[in-house]
């Protein structure tokens, strides 16, 4: 489908059905795979677990692109990056699709109200905190941009790589003060109060609450650091040979050397700060769940919690995001809805799902008529039975700079761009860089869930690779796009 046809379909879609229930839409920035089998030792998330007990956890949910802005654009439009043409941190999806109908916009147009508190569309963190960021005005009736002491405390942040801005470095702060003084503490309290107010109104509501942590800098009150003592923080183990059989293109340009060449003690401090930040956000989530309890909103409200992508915490020697490895491409997804059978609540679904599936799923749950051009599929069969037959794969991609050992000191705007595309099935992940010209990867998750053995060059797997390649969407170019992107913001 051409981008023009997609835009026309979005423009001409018929909006008739009114929402039958509320939506609480919770985004947590850079939340890695910290639940169930992939929970790091010593990290407790009682409120994420509390939400899980009321709904379903999709353990194998994959983002469309492991970078904040394009991932959020895909979630909120229900469209893949090749349709939105958003690949970097600067471009807005309406530059390509001015008539796109976003999920909260559809909710508004169908008779409900939509409200944003905090980060839902992209923000430059931490510089954008307290502003509208790269927001989308047609999506909301009201917006609120809290700004806490974490912004004024920025001079106190530890940054072991001062050549990198704190937004892109393993930077952290064990902060003075209380939860309520932090931006996310303000967001949680404002959202809890808004739930109380909205519960008294007759119109159905869509409340989007977006937390900034654990995005770098990892900032949380000191109490959360104390509950994750450094002597109990351990880096993930991986074979020292795990990088030997992967193409150079698989390594992100901003973390090309293992662990940024930082000492192990420093990396453990960063990991401690990440855990503290996750625990802090989990505590703020508890305020929202309390508000749902107090206002008796569970029978009339669907709650969705997601993160824009996964997060490396030392696996393969990598940190943060921007890779197509499982740790970066997969992210938590929790859905609690009145329609989920009581017998299924608290279960974990192992089927492969995508974040663009959220839009049609929420339409199905709330009775909205979805735009016809959505590229995901409703997950309602899995909400009814998490073990139902489900054969759809997930597609994740990344556009970034092609760094090699020879170009380690080359300015970013002089490096070429490279597109990586991955398909994930229940057993395999296949990745190719520039249609395979810059390398290929194949992993068998049944025997190698941590992706340490690249099978792509083994001739015994040629037929499998051809089968997986044939399943890539046929409507997009396999090469990097011609759409202008900012190389310094990839």
Buried (B, 14 or more C-beta within 10 A) or exposed (E): EEBEEBBEBBBEBEBEBBBBBBBBBBBBBBBBBBBEEBBBEEBBBEBBBBBBEBBBBBBBBBBBBBBBBBBBBBBBBBBBBBBBBBBBBBBBBBEBBEBBBBBBBBBBBBBBBBBBBBBBBBBBBBBBBBEBBBBBEBBBBEBBBBBBBBBEBBEEBBBBBEEBBBBBBBBBBBBEBEBBBBBBBBBBBBBBEBBEEBBEEEEBBBBBBBBBBBBBBBBBBEBBBEBBEEEEBEBBEBEEEBBEEBBBBBBBBBBBEBBBEBEEEBBBBBBBBBBBBBBBBBBBBBBBBBBBEEBEBBEBBBBBBBBBBBBBBBBBBBBBBBBBBBBBBBBBBBBBBEEBEEEBBBBBBBBBBBBBBBBBBBBBBBEBBBBEBBBBBBBBBBBEBBEEEBEBBBBBBBBBBBBEEEBEEBEBEEBEBBBBBBBBBEEBBBBBBBBBEBBBBBBBBEEBEBBBBBBBEEEEBEEBBEEBBEEBBEBBEBEBBEBEBEBEBB
